[in-house]
């Protein structure tokens, strides 16, 4: 059978020019392809022997196995997170966050802390980003982390400026807990409702007292509520935040681990100090301990004629207090940072003091302070009446007190604690000190928040008093002997840190040699070497870790805060002279010394008083310069000198902790 050949152009009409070109193209394509000439062959499947071996069906076991693992992991993390948040107040999450960020900061410094950082523009930029990281961590974690941040802030003078600026914000009020949490703590500790414990009513029940649900102040560990008991007594109810009890153990453990890592990485002998610090911080969460400290300090002050009637400790109501709740007398006073209110003209009664001070009634006669009027005038849950009538109609009046008198009492108080009592309030920042005016027109300080205390054994107390006395008389032999017993290798650095001014009685050749070694070097290299010297300086001060008295940590903190208070008020007193005088006099008055020792110290004390005249000359010269606008005060001049010396050791001082 012959194949039929078809002319493809026969289907195209020449008249249809539009299709003519398409037909030509199709025809040529068919010609090129050719025509199938072979006979039809049916498809025959290949034999099984020629096929490859069968493969098992794909089961995706590995994918399913890893998928299950990720699901279980996610589910486990979710359960841990939920349990942690519900029962542990996010303690595990906070610790994990701490370790992660601590590792990041440590690696950042390990890699980039050099004259020319690898992943940072400069050393200040390195400090700035890590200061921000640590600040954010402390603020986010809250609780004891805020307390640790405040401790860092109070010592920020020896930190880089980037940390100083960042950590000044740590003194802002902490967020307060809701009333439901406050009520829960009261019920857990007393087994009764707030109404039953304090005899108050929130519905206006006659014969009952009052209590504000909104806190008057909120700190890192607790918040304070105002209340008026059924008998009319006004009290401050300090309630520990509900989450603290669960968080404190985790927080302190995380602090220990991080400090251990940092001490190892940066070769600093700091970890040996951590157990003592954590023990003090943990005691601060025990309000029974705080009540004991408060009553003990009140007794010591009452038995000291130089402080009696000048310092007041609020009374604690033991029957309304527990481990997490402390109820104390409500205090009306002016905060230490309010200079205008302290020095402003007194517009109150001439025969009375400020409200509540030495028998002065809280409210002026004729003022309607009935419970009904208080409830009627309540704004945003505030029930406590305003008591600023002593400021006059314009509200511009004040206590009419001298800043010199106020600061003299303060330095006397903390010097007595340091050298005579051996019981030291380690957190005397302005928020913990009220100022009141007595009916006689004199100043009175009220000291609150007695949670953070440190006790000093008689031997160390006498050594420290002699150390201060030797500082004032440039007795370098005695200084060297004392600090050697404390395991300190560099007398000058420690002496300067104690005085908060350069100590020039010893050998300052170290400072001069450092300054000489930095000449001619680039700024980045100078900064790096100076901060390396700072680390070396810390190691020199700590020296032998086993000998170093742990109490000096909190004694130094107390000195630093008191110095900051004096500086903030314009340096009205010669702080160093007053402190040195108490140190010398305590060696005469201390009951722990024998009579012969005390008599011998009395003669030396009289000589010391004469020598201190030179300190007065310097102080009053500074006051004259300050009066004429040439200088800013003794504390500021000493600080400028300290800045000059400190730069040689890689430290840039900035003491403006309370500013802003």
ABEGO torsion letter per residue (X at the ends): XBBBBBBAAAABBAABAAAAAAAAAAAAAAAAAEBBABBBBBBBBBBAAABBBBBBBBAGAAAAAAAAAAAAAAAAAAAAAAAAAAAAGGAAAAAAAAAAAAAAAAAAAAAABBABBAABABAAAAAAAAAAAAAAAAAAAEEAAAAAAAAAAAAAAABBAAAAAAAAAAABBBBBBBAAAAAAAAAAAAGBBAAAAAGBBAAGBBGBBBBBABBABBBAABBBBBBBBAAGBBBBBBBBBAAAAAAAAAAAAAAAAAAAAAAAAAGBBAAAAAAAAAAAAAAAABAAAAAAAAAAAAAAAAABAAABGABBBBBBBAAABBAABBBBBBBBBBBAABAAAAABBBABBAABBBBGBGGBBABBBGBBABAAAAAAABBGGBABBBBAAAAEAAGABBAGBBAAAAAAAAAAAAAAAAAAAGBBBABABAAABBBBBBAAGBBBBBBBGAABBBBBBAAAAAAAAAAAAAAAAGBAAAAAAAAAAAGBABAAAAAAAAAGBBBAABBAAAAAAAAAAABGBBAAAAAAAAAAAAAAAAAAAAEBAAABBAAAAAAAAAAAAAAAAAAAAGGABBAAAAAAAAAAAAAAABAABBAAAAAAAAAAAAAAAAAAAAAAAAAAAAAAAAAAGABAEAAAAAAAAAAAAAAAAGBBBBABAABX
